[in-house]
Amino acid sequence: MNNYKITNLRTGKNYFLNEEELTNFFKKNKVQNYDIINLTEKQRIKRNKILNTIALICFFGATILSTILIIENYY
């Protein structure tokens, strides 16, 4: 279930709603007066960036360790 942050563009008031509450909210209000941010998607993107960074660091670490092992064994 997705969570959303909805900001009223006129007053700046924030609402934190899930999918069901979002549909009910916009039955009463016009969509054009609000900025909608999908918090679940933003959290997923943030987590993926962290995992990509960890994978890249591990790859470089493994490369450096294998280079050290090769140098140590053959020279």
DSSP file (Angstrom, degrees, kcal/mol; ACC not computed):
  #  RESIDUE AA STRUCTURE BP1 BP2  ACC     N-H-->O    O-->H-N    N-H-->O    O-->H-N    TCO  KAPPA ALPHA  PHI   PSI    X-CA   Y-CA   Z-CA
    1    1 A M              0   0    0      0, 0.0     2,-0.2     0, 0.0     0, 0.0   0.000 360.0 360.0 360.0 130.0    0.0    0.0    0.0
    2    2 A N        -     0   0    0     38,-0.0    17,-0.8    37,-0.0     2,-0.4  -0.531 360.0-148.6 -83.6 146.2    1.4    3.4   -1.1
    3    3 A N  E     -A   18   0A   0     -2,-0.2    36,-1.7    15,-0.2    37,-1.2  -0.908  15.1-160.7-112.3 144.0    1.7    6.4    1.2
    4    4 A Y  E     -AB  17  38A   0     13,-3.6    13,-2.1    -2,-0.4     2,-0.5  -0.924  16.6-148.2-127.6 148.5    1.4    9.9   -0.1
    5    5 A K  E     -AB  16  37A   0     32,-2.9    32,-2.3    -2,-0.3     2,-0.5  -0.981  21.0-168.7-112.2 120.9    2.3   13.4    1.1
    6    6 A I  E     -AB  15  36A   0      9,-3.1     9,-2.6    -2,-0.5     2,-0.5  -0.946   1.4-165.0-115.2 126.4   -0.2   16.0   -0.2
    7    7 A T  E     -AB  14  35A   0     28,-2.4    28,-2.5    -2,-0.5     2,-0.5  -0.944  20.2-131.1-115.1 127.3    0.6   19.7    0.1
    8    8 A N  E  >  - B   0  34A   0      5,-2.7     4,-2.2    -2,-0.5    26,-0.2  -0.650  15.8-150.3 -72.7 123.1   -1.9   22.4   -0.3
    9    9 A L  T  4 S+     0   0    0     24,-2.6    -1,-0.2    -2,-0.5    25,-0.1   0.753  91.0  46.0 -71.7 -24.2   -0.3   24.9   -2.7
   10   10 A R  T  4 S+     0   0    0     23,-0.5    -1,-0.2     1,-0.1    24,-0.1   0.927 128.1  20.2 -82.7 -48.1   -2.2   27.9   -1.2
   11   11 A T  T  4 S-     0   0    0      2,-0.1    -2,-0.2     0, 0.0    -1,-0.1   0.693  92.3-128.7 -98.6 -21.1   -1.8   27.3    2.5
   12   12 A G     <  +     0   0    0     -4,-2.2     2,-0.2     1,-0.3    -3,-0.1   0.560  52.8 153.5  82.6   8.5    1.3   25.0    2.6
   13   13 A K        -     0   0    0     -5,-0.1    -5,-2.7    -6,-0.1     2,-0.3  -0.512  34.3-141.3 -74.1 138.9   -0.6   22.5    4.9
   14   14 A N  E     -A    7   0A   0     -7,-0.2     2,-0.4    -2,-0.2    -7,-0.2  -0.803  14.4-168.5-105.0 142.7    0.6   18.9    4.6
   15   15 A Y  E     -A    6   0A   0     -9,-2.6    -9,-3.1    -2,-0.3     2,-0.6  -0.992   9.3-155.0-126.0 136.4   -1.5   15.7    4.6
   16   16 A F  E     +A    5   0A   0     -2,-0.4     2,-0.3   -11,-0.2   -11,-0.2  -0.950  30.9 161.3-113.2 112.4   -0.1   12.2    4.9
   17   17 A L  E     -A    4   0A   0    -13,-2.1   -13,-3.6    -2,-0.6     2,-0.1  -0.884  33.4-133.1-132.0 156.4   -2.6    9.7    3.4
   18   18 A N  E  >  -A    3   0A   0     -2,-0.3     4,-2.1   -15,-0.2   -15,-0.2  -0.368  48.2 -84.8 -95.0-174.3   -2.6    6.1    2.1
   19   19 A E  H  > S+     0   0    0    -17,-0.8     4,-1.9     1,-0.2     5,-0.2   0.899 126.7  46.8 -61.9 -44.3   -4.3    5.1   -1.2
   20   20 A E  H  > S+     0   0    0      1,-0.2     4,-1.8     2,-0.2    -1,-0.2   0.920 114.3  46.7 -66.0 -44.1   -7.8    4.7    0.2
   21   21 A E  H  > S+     0   0    0      1,-0.2     4,-2.4     2,-0.2    -1,-0.2   0.840 108.4  58.5 -66.3 -32.1   -7.7    8.0    2.0
   22   22 A L  H  X S+     0   0    0     -4,-2.1     4,-2.2     2,-0.2    -2,-0.2   0.922 105.4  47.4 -63.4 -45.8   -6.3    9.7   -1.1
   23   23 A T  H  X S+     0   0    0     -4,-1.9     4,-0.7     1,-0.2    -1,-0.2   0.902 114.8  46.5 -64.6 -40.0   -9.2    8.7   -3.3
   24   24 A N  H  X S+     0   0    0     -4,-1.8     4,-0.8     1,-0.2     3,-0.4   0.871 109.9  54.8 -68.5 -35.2  -11.7    9.9   -0.6
   25   25 A F  H >X S+     0   0    0     -4,-2.4     4,-1.5     1,-0.2     3,-0.6   0.909 109.1  46.5 -63.5 -43.6   -9.7   13.1   -0.2
   26   26 A F  H 3< S+     0   0    0     -4,-2.2    -1,-0.2     1,-0.2    -2,-0.2   0.544  99.2  68.1 -83.9  -5.3   -9.9   14.0   -3.9
   27   27 A K  H 3< S+     0   0    0     -4,-0.7    -1,-0.2    -3,-0.4    -2,-0.2   0.817 112.7  33.8 -71.1 -31.0  -13.6   13.2   -4.1
   28   28 A K  H << S+     0   0    0     -4,-0.8     2,-0.3    -3,-0.6    -2,-0.2   0.751 122.3  47.0 -92.5 -28.3  -14.0   16.3   -1.9
   29   29 A N  S  < S-     0   0    0     -4,-1.5     2,-0.3    -5,-0.1     3,-0.0  -0.766  84.2-106.2-119.2 158.8  -11.2   18.5   -3.1
   30   30 A K    >   -     0   0    0     -2,-0.3     3,-0.8     1,-0.1    -3,-0.1  -0.646  20.4-140.4 -83.3 140.7   -9.8   19.5   -6.5
   31   31 A V  G >  S+     0   0    0     -2,-0.3     3,-1.6     1,-0.2    -1,-0.1   0.802  94.1  69.0 -69.3 -30.5   -6.6   17.9   -7.6
   32   32 A Q  G 3  S+     0   0    0      1,-0.3    -1,-0.2     3,-0.0    -2,-0.0   0.662  92.4  58.1 -69.5 -16.2   -5.2   21.1   -9.2
   33   33 A N  G <  S+     0   0    0     -3,-0.8   -24,-2.6   -24,-0.0   -23,-0.5   0.388 100.8  68.3 -92.2   4.3   -4.7   22.8   -5.8
   34   34 A Y  E <   -B    8   0A   0     -3,-1.6     2,-0.5   -26,-0.2   -26,-0.2  -0.915  67.3-139.7-130.4 149.5   -2.4   20.1   -4.3
   35   35 A D  E     -B    7   0A   0    -28,-2.5   -28,-2.4    -2,-0.3     2,-0.5  -0.944  25.3-155.1-104.4 123.9    1.1   18.8   -4.9
   36   36 A I  E     -B    6   0A   0     -2,-0.5     2,-0.4   -30,-0.2   -30,-0.2  -0.882  12.7-177.6-108.1 126.8    1.1   14.9   -4.6
   37   37 A I  E     -B    5   0A   0    -32,-2.3   -32,-2.9    -2,-0.5     2,-0.9  -0.990  23.5-137.9-123.9 127.1    4.3   13.1   -3.6
   38   38 A N  E  >  -B    4   0A   0     -2,-0.4     4,-1.8   -34,-0.2   -34,-0.2  -0.741  18.0-172.4 -84.2 104.7    4.4    9.3   -3.4
   39   39 A L  H  > S+     0   0    0    -36,-1.7     4,-2.2    -2,-0.9   -35,-0.2   0.827  81.2  57.4 -70.0 -32.4    6.4    8.6   -0.2
   40   40 A T  H  > S+     0   0    0    -37,-1.2     4,-2.0     2,-0.2    -1,-0.2   0.911 108.6  46.3 -65.1 -41.8    6.6    4.8   -0.8
   41   41 A E  H  > S+     0   0    0    -38,-0.3     4,-2.4     2,-0.2    -2,-0.2   0.899 111.5  51.3 -67.8 -40.4    8.3    5.4   -4.2
   42   42 A K  H  X S+     0   0    0     -4,-1.8     4,-2.2     1,-0.2    -2,-0.2   0.893 110.6  49.2 -63.2 -38.7   10.7    8.0   -2.8
   43   43 A Q  H  X S+     0   0    0     -4,-2.2     4,-2.4     2,-0.2    -1,-0.2   0.896 110.7  50.5 -66.6 -39.9   11.7    5.5    0.0
   44   44 A R  H  X S+     0   0    0     -4,-2.0     4,-2.3     2,-0.2    -2,-0.2   0.906 110.8  48.7 -64.3 -42.5   12.2    2.8   -2.6
   45   45 A I  H  X S+     0   0    0     -4,-2.4     4,-2.1     2,-0.2    -2,-0.2   0.912 111.6  49.8 -63.6 -43.1   14.5    5.0   -4.7
   46   46 A K  H  X S+     0   0    0     -4,-2.2     4,-1.9     1,-0.2    -2,-0.2   0.915 111.5  48.3 -62.5 -43.9   16.5    6.0   -1.6
   47   47 A R  H  X S+     0   0    0     -4,-2.4     4,-2.4     1,-0.2    -1,-0.2   0.890 110.6  51.6 -64.4 -39.9   17.0    2.4   -0.6
   48   48 A N  H  X S+     0   0    0     -4,-2.3     4,-2.4     2,-0.2    -1,-0.2   0.878 107.8  52.0 -65.8 -37.6   18.0    1.4   -4.1
   49   49 A K  H  X S+     0   0    0     -4,-2.1     4,-2.1     2,-0.2    -1,-0.2   0.913 110.5  48.5 -63.8 -41.6   20.6    4.2   -4.2
   50   50 A I  H  X S+     0   0    0     -4,-1.9     4,-2.3     1,-0.2    -2,-0.2   0.924 112.4  48.1 -63.9 -44.3   22.1    3.0   -0.9
   51   51 A L  H  X S+     0   0    0     -4,-2.4     4,-2.4     1,-0.2    -2,-0.2   0.875 110.2  52.0 -65.3 -37.5   22.2   -0.6   -2.1
   52   52 A N  H  X S+     0   0    0     -4,-2.4     4,-2.3     2,-0.2    -1,-0.2   0.897 109.8  49.5 -64.5 -39.5   23.9    0.5   -5.4
   53   53 A T  H  X S+     0   0    0     -4,-2.1     4,-2.4     2,-0.2    -2,-0.2   0.919 111.3  48.7 -64.3 -43.9   26.5    2.4   -3.4
   54   54 A I  H  X S+     0   0    0     -4,-2.3     4,-2.4     1,-0.2    -2,-0.2   0.904 111.6  49.8 -62.9 -41.9   27.2   -0.6   -1.2
   55   55 A A  H  X S+     0   0    0     -4,-2.4     4,-2.2     2,-0.2    -1,-0.2   0.901 110.9  49.3 -64.2 -40.8   27.5   -2.9   -4.2
   56   56 A L  H  X S+     0   0    0     -4,-2.3     4,-2.3     2,-0.2    -2,-0.2   0.911 111.4  48.6 -65.2 -42.6   29.9   -0.6   -5.9
   57   57 A I  H  X S+     0   0    0     -4,-2.4     4,-2.4     1,-0.2    -2,-0.2   0.905 111.8  49.9 -64.1 -41.7   32.1   -0.3   -2.8
   58   58 A C  H  X S+     0   0    0     -4,-2.4     4,-2.7     2,-0.2    -2,-0.2   0.893 109.4  52.1 -64.1 -39.6   32.1   -4.1   -2.4
   59   59 A F  H  X S+     0   0    0     -4,-2.2     4,-2.2     2,-0.2    -2,-0.2   0.940 112.2  44.4 -62.0 -47.8   33.1   -4.5   -6.1
   60   60 A F  H  X S+     0   0    0     -4,-2.3     4,-2.4     2,-0.2    -2,-0.2   0.882 113.3  52.0 -65.6 -36.9   36.0   -2.1   -5.7
   61   61 A G  H  X S+     0   0    0     -4,-2.4     4,-2.6     2,-0.2    -2,-0.2   0.917 110.2  47.9 -63.5 -43.3   37.0   -3.8   -2.4
   62   62 A A  H  X S+     0   0    0     -4,-2.7     4,-2.5     2,-0.2    -2,-0.2   0.881 111.1  51.9 -65.1 -37.8   37.0   -7.2   -4.1
   63   63 A T  H  X S+     0   0    0     -4,-2.2     4,-2.1     2,-0.2    -2,-0.2   0.927 111.5  46.1 -63.6 -44.8   39.0   -5.9   -7.0
   64   64 A I  H  X S+     0   0    0     -4,-2.4     4,-2.3     2,-0.2    -2,-0.2   0.918 113.5  49.2 -65.2 -43.5   41.6   -4.4   -4.7
   65   65 A L  H  X S+     0   0    0     -4,-2.6     4,-2.3     1,-0.2    -2,-0.2   0.907 111.2  48.9 -63.9 -41.5   41.8   -7.6   -2.5
   66   66 A S  H  X S+     0   0    0     -4,-2.5     4,-2.3     2,-0.2    -1,-0.2   0.883 110.5  51.6 -66.9 -35.7   42.2   -9.9   -5.6
   67   67 A T  H  X S+     0   0    0     -4,-2.1     4,-2.5     2,-0.2    -2,-0.2   0.916 110.1  49.0 -64.3 -42.8   45.0   -7.6   -6.9
   68   68 A I  H  X S+     0   0    0     -4,-2.3     4,-2.5     1,-0.2    -2,-0.2   0.907 111.3  49.8 -62.9 -42.1   46.8   -7.8   -3.6
   69   69 A L  H  X S+     0   0    0     -4,-2.3     4,-2.2     2,-0.2    -2,-0.2   0.900 111.0  49.0 -64.4 -40.7   46.4  -11.6   -3.6
   70   70 A I  H  X S+     0   0    0     -4,-2.3     4,-2.1     2,-0.2     5,-0.2   0.937 113.4  46.3 -64.4 -46.0   47.8  -11.9   -7.1
   71   71 A I  H  X S+     0   0    0     -4,-2.5     4,-1.5     1,-0.2    -2,-0.2   0.910 113.6  49.5 -62.7 -42.0   50.7   -9.7   -6.3
   72   72 A E  H  < S+     0   0    0     -4,-2.5    -1,-0.2    -5,-0.2    -2,-0.2   0.870 115.6  41.9 -66.8 -37.3   51.5  -11.5   -3.1
   73   73 A N  H  < S+     0   0    0     -4,-2.2    -1,-0.2    -5,-0.2    -2,-0.2   0.839 123.4  32.3 -80.8 -33.8   51.4  -15.0   -4.7
   74   74 A Y  H  <        0   0    0     -4,-2.1    -2,-0.2    -5,-0.2    -3,-0.2   0.518 360.0 360.0-107.8  -6.2   53.2  -14.4   -7.9
   75   75 A Y     <        0   0    0     -4,-1.5    -3,-0.1    -5,-0.2    -2,-0.1   0.417 360.0 360.0-124.6 360.0   55.8  -11.8   -7.1
